[in-house]
Amino acid sequence: MAELTNDAASLRFTLTPAGNDLASAGIEFYDARDKKFWPLVQLPVLHLHLQSIRALGTMVGPLLSGQTDAFAWRGGHGEELALSVAKSTEEETRWVVELGLDLSAYLRETAHLYIAPKRELALFRFHTTAPRLQEFSAALAV
Protein backbone atom coordinates (compact mmCIF):
# COMPACT_ATOMS: atom_id res chain seq x y z
CA MET A 1 0.00 0.00 0.00
CA ALA A 2 1.24 3.46 -0.88
CA GLU A 3 0.12 6.27 1.38
CA LEU A 4 0.45 10.02 1.17
CA THR A 5 -0.11 11.65 4.54
CA ASN A 6 -0.79 15.30 5.24
CA ASP A 7 1.73 17.38 7.16
CA ALA A 8 -0.23 16.98 10.41
CA ALA A 9 -0.41 13.17 9.99
CA SER A 10 -4.18 13.34 10.49
CA LEU A 11 -5.32 12.57 6.93
CA ARG A 12 -3.93 10.23 4.29
CA PHE A 13 -4.55 9.07 0.75
CA THR A 14 -4.02 5.34 0.17
CA LEU A 15 -3.51 3.49 -3.09
CA THR A 16 -3.33 -0.28 -2.89
CA PRO A 17 -2.53 -2.36 -5.98
CA ALA A 18 -4.31 -5.71 -5.85
CA GLY A 19 -2.90 -7.43 -8.95
CA ASN A 20 -4.50 -8.11 -12.33
CA ASP A 21 -4.67 -4.35 -13.01
CA LEU A 22 -6.92 -3.79 -10.01
CA ALA A 23 -6.40 -1.44 -7.08
CA SER A 24 -8.29 0.28 -4.30
CA ALA A 25 -7.97 3.89 -3.23
CA GLY A 26 -9.25 5.90 -0.33
CA ILE A 27 -8.90 8.83 1.98
CA GLU A 28 -8.58 8.11 5.70
CA PHE A 29 -8.47 10.10 8.94
CA TYR A 30 -6.40 9.43 12.04
CA ASP A 31 -8.29 8.80 15.28
CA ALA A 32 -6.02 9.61 18.24
CA ARG A 33 -8.27 7.66 20.63
CA ASP A 34 -7.34 4.28 19.16
CA LYS A 35 -4.27 5.42 17.22
CA LYS A 36 -5.57 4.08 13.88
CA PHE A 37 -6.54 5.44 10.50
CA TRP A 38 -10.18 4.98 9.49
CA PRO A 39 -11.74 5.41 6.02
CA LEU A 40 -13.66 8.54 5.09
CA VAL A 41 -14.09 7.47 1.46
CA GLN A 42 -12.93 4.15 0.03
CA LEU A 43 -13.16 3.07 -3.60
CA PRO A 44 -13.05 -0.73 -3.39
CA VAL A 45 -12.14 -1.57 -6.98
CA LEU A 46 -10.38 0.50 -9.62
CA HIS A 47 -9.24 -0.84 -12.97
CA LEU A 48 -5.78 0.66 -12.79
CA HIS A 49 -2.84 -0.60 -14.85
CA LEU A 50 0.40 -1.20 -12.99
CA GLN A 51 2.29 1.05 -15.42
CA SER A 52 -0.12 3.88 -14.56
CA ILE A 53 0.64 3.42 -10.85
CA ARG A 54 4.38 3.40 -11.54
CA ALA A 55 4.03 6.50 -13.76
CA LEU A 56 2.45 8.31 -10.82
CA GLY A 57 5.43 7.39 -8.69
CA THR A 58 7.91 8.75 -11.24
CA MET A 59 6.16 12.13 -11.36
CA VAL A 60 7.32 12.97 -7.84
CA GLY A 61 11.07 13.03 -8.66
CA PRO A 62 11.01 16.03 -11.05
CA LEU A 63 8.74 17.85 -8.61
CA LEU A 64 11.10 17.48 -5.66
CA SER A 65 14.22 18.23 -7.71
CA GLY A 66 12.76 21.58 -8.79
CA GLN A 67 12.36 20.66 -12.47
CA THR A 68 8.64 21.43 -12.21
CA ASP A 69 6.34 23.10 -9.69
CA ALA A 70 3.37 20.77 -10.13
CA PHE A 71 1.98 17.66 -11.75
CA ALA A 72 -1.46 16.18 -12.40
CA TRP A 73 -2.29 12.50 -12.89
CA ARG A 74 -5.48 10.58 -13.63
CA GLY A 75 -6.00 6.87 -13.32
CA GLY A 76 -8.62 4.20 -13.65
CA HIS A 77 -10.61 2.86 -16.58
CA GLY A 78 -12.95 5.84 -16.38
CA GLU A 79 -10.42 8.14 -14.72
CA GLU A 80 -12.08 7.59 -11.35
CA LEU A 81 -9.00 8.84 -9.55
CA ALA A 82 -7.20 12.16 -9.99
CA LEU A 83 -4.23 13.49 -8.07
CA SER A 84 -2.39 16.77 -8.42
CA VAL A 85 0.51 18.06 -6.38
CA ALA A 86 1.82 21.63 -6.48
CA LYS A 87 4.32 23.68 -4.52
CA SER A 88 2.59 25.76 -1.88
CA THR A 89 2.65 29.49 -2.54
CA GLU A 90 2.33 30.18 1.20
CA GLU A 91 4.87 27.77 2.70
CA GLU A 92 7.99 26.97 0.73
CA THR A 93 8.57 23.59 2.39
CA ARG A 94 5.00 22.39 1.83
CA TRP A 95 3.17 20.87 -1.11
CA VAL A 96 -0.56 21.12 -1.84
CA VAL A 97 -2.22 17.82 -2.71
CA GLU A 98 -5.60 17.75 -4.43
CA LEU A 99 -7.32 14.40 -4.73
CA GLY A 100 -10.48 13.64 -6.67
CA LEU A 101 -12.41 10.39 -6.31
CA ASP A 102 -15.23 9.72 -8.79
CA LEU A 103 -17.86 7.84 -6.82
CA SER A 104 -20.23 7.28 -9.76
CA ALA A 105 -18.92 3.83 -10.76
CA TYR A 106 -19.11 2.58 -7.19
CA LEU A 107 -22.59 4.06 -6.67
CA ARG A 108 -23.74 2.60 -10.00
CA GLU A 109 -22.66 -0.89 -8.93
CA THR A 110 -24.00 -0.74 -5.38
CA ALA A 111 -27.26 1.15 -6.00
CA HIS A 112 -28.00 -0.64 -9.30
CA LEU A 113 -28.83 2.70 -10.90
CA TYR A 114 -27.28 4.41 -13.88
CA ILE A 115 -25.18 7.31 -12.68
CA ALA A 116 -23.20 9.14 -15.35
CA PRO A 117 -19.43 9.13 -14.91
CA LYS A 118 -17.76 12.15 -13.30
CA ARG A 119 -20.99 13.44 -11.73
CA GLU A 120 -20.47 12.28 -8.16
CA LEU A 121 -17.06 13.51 -7.03
CA ALA A 122 -15.37 13.63 -3.65
CA LEU A 123 -12.63 16.26 -3.59
CA PHE A 124 -9.96 16.65 -0.92
CA ARG A 125 -7.12 19.12 -0.47
CA PHE A 126 -4.32 18.90 2.08
CA HIS A 127 -0.70 19.96 2.60
CA THR A 128 2.20 17.53 2.77
CA THR A 129 5.99 17.54 2.95
CA ALA A 130 8.79 16.44 0.62
CA PRO A 131 9.74 13.40 2.76
CA ARG A 132 6.13 12.18 2.65
CA LEU A 133 6.04 12.61 -1.12
CA GLN A 134 9.29 10.64 -1.39
CA GLU A 135 7.87 7.79 0.72
CA PHE A 136 4.72 7.72 -1.43
CA SER A 137 6.80 7.62 -4.62
CA ALA A 138 9.01 4.82 -3.29
CA ALA A 139 5.99 2.71 -2.31
CA LEU A 140 4.57 3.05 -5.85
CA ALA A 141 7.82 1.90 -7.46
CA VAL A 142 7.54 -1.67 -6.19
Helices and strands as residue ranges (DSSP letters): E 2-5, E 11-19, E 22-31, E 36-47, H 50-64, E 70-75, E 81-87, E 94-102, H 104-111, E 121-129, H 130-141
